[in-house]
Amino acid sequence: MLAFLLPMLAQDWSTHYERSNFVETGRYAEAVDYCRRLARASRNARVVEYGRSPEGRPMIALLMSSSGEFDAERMRRSKKPLVFIENGIHSGEIEGKDASLILARDMLITGKRSDLLRGVNVVMVPVFGLDAHERFGPYHRINQNGPREMGWRANAQNLNLNRDFIKADAGEMRAQLSLIQRYRPDFFFDNHTTDGADHQYTLMLGLPWGPGLPSATAQWQRNLYESVKRSCDAAGFLTAPYFGMVDRGDPSKGITIDDFGPRFSNGYLSVLGRPSMLVETHVLKPYRPRVEATYEVMVQTIRRCIDQATELKALNAAADRGLTEGEQVVLSSRLTEQRDPILFKAWEYTPYQSEVSGAMVAKWKHTPIDVPTWIRQTFAPNLTVKAPAAYVVPSPWAEVIDRLSLHGIRFRRLSREVRGTFDSFAFSDVSFPRQSFEGRFQPSYKVAPIAEPRVLPAGSVVVPVDQPNAELLVHLLEPEGPDSLVRWGFFNAIFERKEYAEDYALEPVAKEMLARDPKLRAEFEERLKDPTFAASPAARLSFLYDRSLWADNRLNKYPVVRLTEQQLKSL
Ligand SMILES: [Zn+2]
């Protein structure tokens, strides 16, 4: 009878992880099936398929809202914060998925977390690296203490999704960027497991609070960290900032944190002006406390988002106001020298001599010691640029224009060719590494501003900075930025010389140039004092070719131009 009246509760809602006595994680299809069952059982949930993975699997998200309203625009405009939960970007680090399925059940079915359901809207991606998740096996993370089998770190194209937010080469990323732009979350979780030295902490939390974020949002993040740390510590999960150690055997030498750039999840959300949290449970703790700690930190954080909903919504609305010409944008930051005291919860360090490598091997005994030490956790701007009023990306650079669209950046196309003198950049000292990084060859170079005549073909895109994703736009298109599209190799062909002069053709031209231009002759003679240069006929000719009318005036020049407000208005 009860089963008839309460079919929802009568179903078995246990997850694979729970049925395995907390030592296994299920397969991707089980997570999809569980989400679909939740959505069938509750009018407060819906499953959306937002794409297909490179191997053809459905990419799904579970939406949760007590209003039963799942239209993206309405969810975005709701007074309730919209929280995005991303799991399994590194699919072997999978406690986020198991914690999220239980959290969803507790919000939707058992009522244990119905307070959270009433206060927020949620977009939960059970596994982002889903193809990688299905490369399933026991030998994928040698450092990690469970689950029994797990997915792989990189996707089927061997790309690390957590380096792909800017370049968006992975099919999974292309789909998820659209999802993020559609829902524009107020808060973003990215759930991981971290390697590194052993210590008492189960949870490490990376909350961006560097100068790339609006200062009020950065302060909100700092307060969030303090509050969540207190609650998680009290719940039995010792919590620290996501740190690196100066010396892994000796915490008294200090610890530091990083400010992540926009190739990473949390850095990407920062350039959108959004607060976010990188949840990193410690790899040597058993799977169950890692899942439980992930559950706890999500509950505590969502609770705070609910308590501060009005403030959080206002901070995010302010971040969407866009930029005006001349406004400073921070492209990278650096740690300041400030050292704050911290009592580090260490284990006793007991390294031993290796018979294999001959070196000392790290080892810890689980005897707790509190080590007074310091943490560097304050950032200052490192590289800043002034925003133009707009950029123009010439139409042939279709891959770049495609990325602007993926990132939700608004632009219009020139209906006719435009000629004029524009600000742009010239590159020098260009070199390439021998090894690719994330599938791309990243050039190194120096950049100098130039102003010169350009022809912008019809169909080129005009991208103004007075739009919500303006800071992201500046990161993408300012070549000096560490995550600019130039750095990621989207413009590599501009560094290739395509036309050459035979010596017999150049000789008379060079001779005449030297005869006609005493300044050039002086410069040439100065160069001849360098014996390597003087001994190379090719270098000598090339010096003059580069200064001749025959030289390629587009070589090593940035095709994108910056517009002033006045130029923008005249287009
Ligand atoms: Zn990770």
Residues whose N, C-alpha, C, O or C-beta is under 5 A from the ligand:
A	BS01	ZN	H90 E93 H192 T193
